[in-house]
Amino acid sequence: MTEAYSDFAQVYDTFMDETPYEEWCDYLIKLLEKHRVEEQNESDTGVISENLRQERNTILDLGCGTGTLTELLAGRGYDMIGVDNAQEMLQIAMDKRERSGLDILYLMQDMRSFELYGAVGAVISVCDSVNYLLTEEDVTKTFRLVDNYLLPEGLFIFDFNTVYKYEVVIGDATIAENREECSFIWDNYYHEKEQINEYDLTVFVREDSGKELYRRFQETHYQRGYQLAQMRACVERAGLRFVEAVDADTHGEVTDASQRIYIVARKA
């Protein structure tokens, strides 16, 4: 898993401004509510301790990036923890937290070795964060940590880009976008044997100098596509219980042409 989103972090939100984060937030909450079971470990009077209630309301956003979704969920009443291994992305997330005043804990950690101070009621990981794990061993290792920090019956909801998306839809394609303050060129190269998509980003950012000057920088990212069967096997090897898979675009059944898939799993 290579370090990514260093220089690109400063323009990430600009190029993601059409991403439907609000819709993602609504759908994640819908999934959480759908699969939440009745509170366990109630006392004879049916009163849940305040500590347990708070733990069940705590969500870990694994691979939180610049914290846009983390902020939305915090605004909906969840106690949020954000984990990411890109310092530049987390700095932007913390700047957002300072402006919003929301109580969010951010930790700079690799998802393959993250540590929390206690258990959480749910873990989410969206926007293809899991695809940065390039081997099934790393996926399983990460999922075991998720299982370790979930409360009993806690939920794990994540998405991933499929082999079909990388191989057929964006593989070996060039995507470019021009904005007034910045522009980017995104070259994709799909490596079929490894199921890995390499994309080379070239970004031009306008300098605040009053002149028509742009700074150019490049980054290379690697993501691996997975089949649903592969990802389900990783979930089960980690000790989690597979609950359902949903096409992330249609919210219907997964098909051979699904580009991004949600998986819901539960701590056994």
C-alpha positions as CSV (number, residue, x, y, z in Angstrom):
1,M,0.0,0.0,0.0
2,T,1.8,3.1,-1.2
3,E,1.5,6.6,0.3
4,A,-1.0,8.6,-1.8
5,Y,-2.7,12.0,-1.7
6,S,0.2,14.2,-0.7
7,D,0.3,17.2,-3.1
8,F,-3.1,16.2,-4.5
9,A,-4.7,16.6,-1.1
10,Q,-4.8,20.4,-1.6
11,V,-7.1,20.1,-4.7
12,Y,-8.9,16.9,-3.8
13,D,-12.1,18.5,-2.6
14,T,-12.1,20.8,-5.7
15,F,-12.2,17.8,-8.0
16,M,-14.6,15.9,-5.8
17,D,-17.1,18.7,-5.5
18,E,-19.7,16.8,-7.6
19,T,-19.4,13.7,-5.4
20,P,-22.8,12.9,-3.8
21,Y,-21.6,12.8,-0.2
22,E,-25.0,13.8,1.1
23,E,-26.6,10.8,-0.7
24,W,-23.9,8.5,0.5
25,C,-24.5,9.7,4.1
26,D,-28.2,9.1,3.8
27,Y,-27.7,5.6,2.3
28,L,-25.2,4.6,4.9
29,I,-27.5,5.7,7.7
30,K,-30.3,3.7,6.0
31,L,-28.1,0.6,6.0
32,L,-27.1,1.2,9.6
33,E,-30.7,1.5,10.7
34,K,-31.8,-1.5,8.6
35,H,-29.3,-3.8,10.1
36,R,-29.1,-2.6,13.7
37,V,-30.3,-5.2,16.1
38,E,-32.0,-4.5,19.4
39,E,-29.6,-3.3,22.0
40,Q,-28.0,-6.2,23.8
41,N,-26.8,-6.5,27.4
42,E,-29.8,-4.5,28.8
43,S,-30.3,-4.5,32.5
44,D,-33.4,-6.0,34.0
45,T,-35.1,-2.6,33.9
46,G,-34.3,-2.2,30.2
47,V,-31.9,0.7,30.8
48,I,-28.7,0.7,28.8
49,S,-25.7,2.3,30.5
50,E,-24.6,5.7,29.2
51,N,-21.1,4.3,28.3
52,L,-22.6,1.5,26.3
53,R,-25.0,3.8,24.5
54,Q,-22.2,6.1,23.6
55,E,-20.0,3.2,22.3
56,R,-22.9,2.0,20.1
57,N,-23.3,5.5,18.7
58,T,-19.6,5.7,17.8
59,I,-18.6,5.1,14.2
60,L,-15.1,4.7,12.8
61,D,-14.6,6.2,9.3
62,L,-11.7,4.1,8.0
63,G,-9.8,6.0,5.2
64,C,-11.6,9.2,6.0
65,G,-9.6,11.4,3.7
66,T,-10.5,15.1,4.0
67,G,-13.3,14.3,6.4
68,T,-16.3,15.4,4.2
69,L,-18.4,12.3,5.0
70,T,-17.1,12.2,8.6
71,E,-18.4,15.7,9.1
72,L,-21.8,14.8,7.6
73,L,-22.3,11.8,9.9
74,A,-21.1,13.8,12.9
75,G,-23.7,16.5,12.0
76,R,-26.3,13.7,12.1
77,G,-25.5,12.9,15.7
78,Y,-22.9,10.1,15.5
79,D,-19.7,10.2,17.5
80,M,-17.1,10.0,14.8
81,I,-13.5,8.8,14.6
82,G,-11.6,9.3,11.4
83,V,-8.5,7.3,10.5
84,D,-6.3,8.0,7.5
85,N,-2.6,7.6,6.7
86,A,-2.2,10.7,4.6
87,Q,-1.1,13.6,6.8
88,E,-2.1,16.3,4.2
89,M,-5.6,14.9,3.9
90,L,-6.1,14.7,7.7
91,Q,-4.9,18.3,8.0
92,I,-7.7,19.4,5.7
93,A,-10.1,17.3,7.7
94,M,-9.0,19.0,10.9
95,D,-9.3,22.4,9.4
96,K,-13.0,21.5,8.6
97,R,-13.5,20.4,12.1
98,E,-12.2,23.7,13.4
99,R,-14.6,25.6,11.2
100,S,-17.6,23.4,12.1
101,G,-16.9,22.9,15.8
102,L,-17.9,19.3,15.6
103,D,-16.3,16.9,18.1
104,I,-14.4,14.4,15.8
105,L,-11.3,12.5,16.7
106,Y,-8.8,12.1,13.9
107,L,-5.9,9.6,13.9
108,M,-3.1,9.3,11.4
109,Q,-2.7,5.5,11.0
110,D,-2.4,2.9,8.4
111,M,-5.7,0.9,8.1
112,R,-3.7,-2.3,8.2
113,S,-2.4,-1.6,11.7
114,F,-4.8,1.0,13.2
115,E,-5.4,1.1,17.0
116,L,-8.4,2.6,18.9
117,Y,-8.9,3.4,22.5
118,G,-12.1,1.4,22.7
119,A,-14.8,-0.5,20.8
120,V,-17.1,1.1,18.3
121,G,-20.6,0.4,17.2
122,A,-19.9,0.5,13.5
123,V,-17.0,0.9,11.0
124,I,-17.5,2.4,7.6
125,S,-15.0,2.7,4.7
126,V,-16.1,4.2,1.4
127,C,-14.9,6.0,-1.7
128,D,-12.7,2.9,-2.7
129,S,-10.4,3.2,0.3
130,V,-10.2,-0.6,0.5
131,N,-9.0,-0.8,-3.1
132,Y,-5.7,0.7,-1.9
133,L,-5.1,-2.6,-0.2
134,L,-3.3,-4.5,-3.0
135,T,-3.4,-8.1,-1.6
136,E,-6.1,-10.2,-0.1
137,E,-3.8,-10.7,2.8
138,D,-3.8,-7.0,3.6
139,V,-7.6,-6.9,3.2
140,T,-8.0,-9.7,5.6
141,K,-5.6,-8.2,8.0
142,T,-7.5,-4.9,8.0
143,F,-10.8,-6.7,8.4
144,R,-9.5,-8.6,11.4
145,L,-8.7,-5.3,13.1
146,V,-12.2,-4.1,12.3
147,D,-13.6,-7.2,13.9
148,N,-11.4,-6.7,16.9
149,Y,-12.7,-3.2,17.6
150,L,-16.4,-3.7,16.9
151,L,-18.8,-4.2,19.7
152,P,-20.8,-7.5,19.6
153,E,-23.3,-7.3,16.7
154,G,-21.5,-4.2,15.4
155,L,-21.7,-3.4,11.7
156,F,-19.0,-3.0,9.1
157,I,-20.1,-1.3,5.9
158,F,-17.6,-0.7,3.1
159,D,-17.5,-0.2,-0.6
160,F,-15.0,-1.3,-3.3
161,N,-14.4,-0.9,-7.0
162,T,-14.8,-4.1,-9.0
163,V,-12.5,-5.7,-11.5
164,Y,-15.1,-4.9,-14.2
165,K,-14.8,-1.1,-13.5
166,Y,-11.0,-1.1,-13.8
167,E,-10.8,-3.5,-16.7
168,V,-13.7,-2.3,-18.8
169,V,-14.8,1.1,-17.8
170,I,-11.7,3.1,-16.9
171,G,-8.8,0.8,-17.7
172,D,-6.3,2.4,-20.1
173,A,-8.4,5.6,-20.3
174,T,-7.3,9.2,-19.9
175,I,-9.5,11.6,-18.0
176,A,-8.9,15.3,-17.9
177,E,-10.6,18.2,-16.2
178,N,-9.9,21.9,-16.4
179,R,-10.9,24.4,-13.7
180,E,-10.1,28.1,-13.3
181,E,-7.7,27.5,-10.4
182,C,-6.5,24.0,-11.2
183,S,-6.5,21.3,-13.8
184,F,-5.7,17.6,-13.9
185,I,-4.8,14.8,-16.3
186,W,-5.5,11.2,-15.0
187,D,-3.9,8.4,-17.0
188,N,-5.1,4.9,-16.2
189,Y,-3.1,1.7,-16.9
190,Y,-4.8,-1.6,-16.0
191,H,-2.6,-4.6,-15.2
192,E,-4.8,-7.5,-15.9
193,K,-2.7,-10.3,-14.3
194,E,-2.4,-8.4,-10.9
195,Q,-5.9,-6.9,-11.2
196,I,-4.2,-3.6,-10.4
197,N,-5.1,-0.2,-11.8
198,E,-2.2,2.3,-12.0
199,Y,-3.2,5.9,-12.4
200,D,-0.8,8.7,-13.0
201,L,-2.1,12.1,-11.9
202,T,-0.6,15.3,-13.3
203,V,-2.1,18.4,-11.6
204,F,-1.6,22.1,-12.4
205,V,-2.5,24.5,-9.5
206,R,-2.6,28.3,-10.0
207,E,-0.2,30.2,-7.8
208,D,-1.4,33.1,-5.6
209,S,1.0,35.4,-7.2
210,G,-1.2,37.6,-9.2
211,K,0.3,36.2,-12.4
212,E,-0.7,33.5,-14.7
213,L,1.6,31.0,-13.1
214,Y,0.8,27.3,-12.3
215,R,2.6,24.8,-10.2
216,R,2.8,21.3,-11.7
217,F,3.1,18.1,-9.7
218,Q,2.6,14.4,-10.3
219,E,1.5,11.4,-8.2
220,T,1.1,7.8,-9.0
221,H,-1.6,5.7,-7.3
222,Y,-2.3,2.0,-7.3
223,Q,-5.7,0.4,-6.6
224,R,-6.7,-3.3,-7.0
225,G,-10.0,-4.4,-8.3
226,Y,-11.8,-7.2,-6.5
227,Q,-14.5,-9.7,-7.3
228,L,-17.4,-9.9,-4.9
229,A,-16.5,-13.6,-4.1
230,Q,-12.9,-12.5,-3.2
231,M,-14.1,-9.7,-0.9
232,R,-16.7,-12.0,0.8
233,A,-14.0,-14.5,1.4
234,C,-11.8,-11.9,3.1
235,V,-14.7,-10.8,5.3
236,E,-15.3,-14.4,6.4
237,R,-11.6,-15.2,6.9
238,A,-11.5,-12.2,9.3
239,G,-14.2,-13.7,11.5
240,L,-16.9,-11.3,10.4
241,R,-20.3,-12.5,9.2
242,F,-21.3,-11.5,5.7
243,V,-24.8,-9.9,5.7
244,E,-25.4,-8.6,2.2
245,A,-23.9,-7.0,-0.9
246,V,-25.6,-4.1,-2.8
247,D,-24.8,-2.4,-6.1
248,A,-23.6,1.0,-4.9
249,D,-25.0,2.9,-7.9
250,T,-28.5,1.3,-8.2
251,H,-28.9,0.1,-4.5
252,G,-30.2,-3.1,-6.1
253,E,-28.7,-6.5,-6.7
254,V,-25.1,-6.9,-7.7
255,T,-24.6,-7.8,-11.3
256,D,-21.6,-8.7,-13.5
257,A,-21.6,-5.1,-14.6
258,S,-21.6,-3.6,-11.1
259,Q,-18.8,-1.0,-10.8
260,R,-18.8,-0.4,-7.1
261,I,-20.3,-2.6,-4.4
262,Y,-21.3,-2.1,-0.8
263,I,-20.8,-4.9,1.6
264,V,-22.5,-5.1,5.0
265,A,-20.9,-7.4,7.5
266,R,-21.4,-8.0,11.2
267,K,-19.3,-9.0,14.1
268,A,-20.2,-12.6,14.9
